[in-house]
């Protein structure tokens, strides 16, 4: 992002807000959209805001396997391998 800031200032533009959003079609770290349309003539001092991709949205739900008849450690092992959070209640 630093390189973009230097280049935009040399043309008299300002870096506006940088927001992040999920995208199934745009690779993580790449710009999804900008506030000034490409090809538009803009005055010096114009702020250009961008939205940067976080990549695809992670699954919110995962299938839970059966732990019946297994030791507690089986659930802990599965939870950590699935990058889920668990806590004792």
N, CA, C and O of each residue as an XYZ file, in Angstrom:
356
protein
N       0.821     -1.198      0.000
C       0.000      0.000      0.000
C       0.865      1.262      0.000
O       0.436      2.282     -0.540
N       2.033      1.232      0.570
C       2.889      2.412      0.647
C       3.231      2.946     -0.736
O       3.204      4.157     -0.953
N       3.551      2.065     -1.669
C       3.882      2.477     -3.030
C       2.709      3.205     -3.671
O       2.901      4.214     -4.349
N       1.500      2.701     -3.464
C       0.322      3.348     -4.025
C       0.131      4.755     -3.459
O      -0.261      5.670     -4.184
N       0.404      4.927     -2.186
C       0.251      6.244     -1.566
C       1.220      7.251     -2.190
O       0.835      8.383     -2.483
N       2.456      6.846     -2.392
C       3.458      7.743     -2.982
C       3.061      8.111     -4.405
O       3.109      9.283     -4.776
N       2.671      7.126     -5.204
C       2.297      7.394     -6.588
C       1.067      8.290     -6.674
O       1.032      9.208     -7.493
N       0.058      8.041     -5.843
C      -1.153      8.844     -5.933
C      -0.877     10.298     -5.537
O      -1.464     11.206     -6.124
N      -0.017     10.536     -4.577
C       0.305     11.902     -4.162
C       1.094     12.637     -5.240
O       0.945     13.850     -5.394
N       1.928     11.920     -5.985
C       2.714     12.586     -7.012
C       1.814     13.126     -8.130
O       2.198     14.050     -8.847
N       0.633     12.555     -8.274
C      -0.322     13.056     -9.261
C      -1.314     14.032     -8.631
O      -2.209     14.528     -9.315
N      -1.168     14.310     -7.353
C      -2.043     15.260     -6.684
C      -3.294     14.631     -6.111
O      -4.213     15.347     -5.714
N      -3.352     13.300     -6.056
C      -4.504     12.624     -5.472
C      -4.207     12.243     -4.038
O      -3.049     12.165     -3.627
N      -5.260     12.007     -3.286
C      -5.129     11.571     -1.901
C      -5.692     10.167     -1.767
O      -6.693      9.828     -2.399
N      -5.048      9.356     -0.946
C      -5.585      8.038     -0.648
C      -6.700      8.222      0.362
O      -6.490      8.763      1.447
N      -7.869      7.776      0.000
C      -9.030      7.877      0.890
C      -9.082      6.685      1.832
O      -8.050      6.196      2.294
N     -10.276      6.231      2.106
C     -10.493      5.106      2.999
C     -10.151      3.788      2.316
O     -10.483      3.576      1.150
N      -9.493      2.917      3.043
C      -9.218      1.569      2.551
C     -10.083      0.620      3.376
O      -9.920      0.520      4.592
N     -10.999     -0.072      2.710
C     -11.855     -1.038      3.384
C     -11.564     -2.426      2.836
O     -10.930     -2.570      1.790
N     -12.025     -3.434      3.537
C     -11.784     -4.820      3.157
C     -13.110     -5.563      3.077
O     -14.013     -5.334      3.881
N     -13.216     -6.466      2.086
C     -14.434     -7.236      1.904
C     -14.080     -8.594      1.315
O     -13.035     -8.747      0.682
N     -14.947     -9.575      1.521
C     -14.729    -10.898      0.950
C     -15.113    -10.911     -0.517
O     -16.019    -10.192     -0.939
N     -14.416    -11.736     -1.293
C     -14.712    -11.873     -2.717
C     -14.354    -13.282     -3.179
O     -13.256    -13.773     -2.915
N     -15.287    -13.922     -3.867
C     -15.016    -15.242     -4.439
C     -14.234    -15.139     -5.734
O     -13.629    -16.117     -6.174
N     -14.240    -13.968     -6.348
C     -13.618    -13.829     -7.667
C     -12.337    -12.993     -7.688
O     -11.619    -12.991     -8.688
N     -12.044    -12.286     -6.597
C     -10.851    -11.439     -6.558
C      -9.910    -11.971     -5.486
O     -10.307    -12.160     -4.336
N      -8.653    -12.211     -5.873
C      -7.640    -12.769     -4.985
C      -7.405    -11.871     -3.771
O      -7.497    -10.647     -3.861
N      -7.102    -12.499     -2.643
C      -6.822    -11.770     -1.412
C      -5.701    -10.752     -1.641
O      -4.674    -11.071     -2.241
N      -5.912     -9.522     -1.156
C      -4.910     -8.463     -1.266
C      -5.043     -7.612     -2.515
O      -4.381     -6.582     -2.638
N      -5.899     -8.035     -3.450
C      -6.097     -7.270     -4.688
C      -7.280     -6.305     -4.515
O      -8.199     -6.575     -3.741
N      -7.250     -5.197     -5.231
C      -8.307     -4.198     -5.140
C      -9.553     -4.695     -5.867
O      -9.482     -5.135     -7.015
N     -10.700     -4.620     -5.181
C     -11.991     -5.019     -5.739
C     -12.637     -3.844     -6.464
O     -13.164     -3.985     -7.567
N     -12.584     -2.687     -5.821
C     -13.253     -1.516     -6.396
C     -12.585     -0.242     -5.902
O     -11.797     -0.250     -4.957
N     -12.926      0.847     -6.571
C     -12.409      2.159     -6.190
C     -13.513      3.180     -6.374
O     -14.470      2.948     -7.113
N     -13.375      4.324     -5.692
C     -14.449      5.319     -5.735
C     -14.430      6.180     -6.991
O     -15.469      6.707     -7.388
N     -13.281      6.331     -7.616
C     -13.210      7.087     -8.870
C     -13.117      6.068    -10.006
O     -12.186      5.264    -10.053
N     -14.075      6.107    -10.908
C     -14.127      5.147    -12.004
C     -12.902      5.260    -12.911
O     -12.438      6.366    -13.189
N     -12.381      4.134    -13.370
C     -11.252      4.176    -14.308
C     -11.605      4.988    -15.554
O     -12.716      4.881    -16.073
N     -10.678      5.782    -16.024
C     -10.905      6.605    -17.211
C     -11.509      7.965    -16.909
O     -11.600      8.823    -17.787
N     -11.924      8.159    -15.651
C     -12.509      9.432    -15.244
C     -11.399     10.458    -15.036
O     -10.343     10.133    -14.493
N     -11.636     11.693    -15.466
C     -10.696     12.777    -15.186
C     -11.066     13.372    -13.837
O     -12.218     13.736    -13.597
N     -10.071     13.465    -12.958
C     -10.318     13.966    -11.614
C      -9.342     15.097    -11.314
O      -8.220     15.119    -11.820
N      -9.779     16.014    -10.499
C      -8.962     17.161    -10.105
C      -7.931     16.767     -9.069
O      -8.127     15.819     -8.309
N      -6.828     17.502     -9.044
C      -5.820     17.307     -8.008
C      -6.489     17.480     -6.653
O      -7.362     18.332     -6.488
N      -6.085     16.681     -5.700
C      -6.673     16.755     -4.367
C      -7.826     15.788     -4.178
O      -8.331     15.635     -3.066
N      -8.252     15.127     -5.261
C      -9.341     14.159     -5.160
C      -8.885     12.966     -4.326
O      -7.767     12.477     -4.490
N      -9.751     12.505     -3.433
C      -9.459     11.313     -2.634
C      -9.996     10.087     -3.360
O     -11.130     10.078     -3.841
N      -9.168      9.062     -3.430
C      -9.573      7.809     -4.055
C      -9.582      6.739     -2.969
O      -8.540      6.391     -2.415
N     -10.772      6.224     -2.675
C     -10.918      5.147     -1.695
C     -10.967      3.824     -2.437
O     -11.433      3.754     -3.574
N     -10.479      2.766     -1.780
C     -10.483      1.454     -2.406
C     -11.052      0.402     -1.453
O     -11.063      0.572     -0.234
N     -11.521     -0.683     -2.053
C     -11.922     -1.863     -1.292
C     -10.984     -2.988     -1.701
O     -10.831     -3.280     -2.887
N     -10.357     -3.617     -0.714
C      -9.373     -4.673     -0.937
C      -9.992     -6.023     -0.570
O     -10.724     -6.139      0.413
N      -9.689     -7.025     -1.367
C     -10.254     -8.355     -1.156
C      -9.605     -9.090      0.009
O      -8.386     -9.076      0.177
N     -10.449     -9.731      0.805
C      -9.999    -10.667      1.834
C      -9.998    -12.087      1.290
O      -9.741    -13.034      2.033
N     -10.284    -12.244      0.004
C     -10.426    -13.572     -0.585
C     -11.810    -14.118     -0.290
O     -12.684    -13.387      0.175
N     -12.013    -15.400     -0.559
C     -13.338    -15.984     -0.326
C     -13.710    -15.967      1.153
O     -12.854    -16.108      2.027
N     -14.984    -15.795      1.410
C     -15.489    -15.807      2.784
C     -15.365    -17.224      3.337
O     -15.779    -18.182      2.684
N     -14.798    -17.361      4.537
C     -14.649    -18.703      5.102
C     -16.015    -19.307      5.440
O     -16.985    -18.597      5.705
N     -16.052    -20.622      5.421
C     -17.278    -21.315      5.790
C     -17.661    -20.926      7.207
O     -16.815    -20.899      8.101
N     -18.933    -20.627      7.410
C     -19.390    -20.277      8.747
C     -19.796    -21.517      9.531
O     -19.824    -21.504     10.762
N     -20.107    -22.574      8.816
C     -20.512    -23.800      9.479
C     -19.695    -24.946      8.916
O     -19.410    -25.005      7.720
N     -19.328    -25.848      9.797
C     -18.616    -27.038      9.360
C     -19.359    -28.262      9.896
O     -20.046    -28.192     10.915
N     -19.212    -29.355      9.205
C     -19.876    -30.583      9.629
C     -19.165    -31.153     10.841
O     -17.939    -31.271     10.863
N     -19.950    -31.505     11.846
C     -19.410    -32.050     13.085
C     -19.496    -33.570     13.039
O     -20.545    -34.137     12.737
N     -18.392    -34.208     13.340
C     -18.380    -35.664     13.365
C     -18.903    -36.168     14.699
O     -19.071    -35.379     15.629
N     -19.160    -37.448     14.812
C     -19.629    -38.044     16.059
C     -18.441    -38.302     16.985
O     -17.425    -38.868     16.580
N     -18.593    -37.877     18.225
C     -17.580    -38.128     19.240
C     -18.078    -39.112     20.289
O     -17.393    -39.376     21.278
N     -19.273    -39.655     20.071
C     -19.859    -40.614     21.000
C     -18.950    -41.835     21.083
O     -18.553    -42.399     20.064
N     -18.632    -42.230     22.297
C     -17.783    -43.387     22.515
C     -16.296    -43.075     22.425
O     -15.467    -43.975     22.560
N     -15.948    -41.813     22.200
C     -14.535    -41.431     22.111
C     -14.143    -40.638     23.353
O     -15.001    -40.170     24.100
N     -12.863    -40.497     23.559
C     -12.376    -39.716     24.688
C     -12.474    -38.224     24.375
O     -12.545    -37.816     23.216
N     -12.475    -37.439     25.422
C     -12.555    -35.975     25.298
C     -11.452    -35.431     24.398
O     -11.671    -34.471     23.659
N     -10.280    -36.030     24.456
C      -9.144    -35.561     23.663
C      -9.424    -35.640     22.157
O      -8.838    -34.883     21.383
N     -10.309    -36.542     21.739
C     -10.658    -36.643     20.317
C     -11.334    -35.363     19.840
O     -11.037    -34.864     18.755
N     -12.234    -34.840     20.646
C     -12.911    -33.582     20.295
C     -11.911    -32.433     20.256
O     -11.940    -31.624     19.329
N     -11.039    -32.348     21.237
C     -10.043    -31.263     21.282
C      -9.129    -31.324     20.060
O      -8.827    -30.300     19.447
N      -8.701    -32.517     19.719
C      -7.825    -32.689     18.566
C      -8.528    -32.267     17.283
O      -7.951    -31.560     16.457
N      -9.768    -32.699     17.116
C     -10.549    -32.347     15.927
C     -10.774    -30.844     15.865
O     -10.618    -30.226     14.812
N     -11.143    -30.257     17.006
C     -11.434    -28.818     17.037
C     -10.210    -28.001     16.646
O     -10.327    -27.035     15.892
N      -9.040    -28.377     17.149
C      -7.844    -27.604     16.807
C      -7.433    -27.833     15.357
O      -6.891    -26.926     14.726
N      -7.674    -29.009     14.823
C      -7.311    -29.254     13.418
C      -8.267    -28.556     12.464
O      -7.892    -28.260     11.329
N      -9.480    -28.288     12.894
C     -10.469    -27.583     12.078
C     -10.419    -26.081     12.306
O     -11.221    -25.337     11.742
N      -9.497    -25.642     13.117
C      -9.329    -24.217     13.457
C     -10.603    -23.644     14.069
O     -10.950    -22.489     13.821
N     -11.285    -24.436     14.853
C     -12.465    -23.957     15.554
C     -12.063    -23.584     16.962
O     -10.997    -23.972     17.440
N     -12.902    -22.846     17.609
C     -12.651    -22.464     18.999
C     -13.512    -23.315     19.895
O     -14.674    -23.577     19.582
N     -12.968    -23.739     20.982
C     -13.774    -24.450     21.965
C     -13.461    -23.892     23.327
O     -12.379    -23.359     23.570
N     -14.425    -24.024     24.208
C     -14.215    -23.571     25.571
C     -14.966    -24.507     26.504
O     -15.944    -25.142     26.111
N     -14.505    -24.584     27.725
C     -15.191    -25.390     28.730
C     -16.343    -24.565     29.290
O     -16.207    -23.373     29.564
N     -17.467    -25.228     29.447
C     -18.650    -24.544     30.008
C     -18.875    -25.059     31.407
O     -19.813    -24.631     32.079
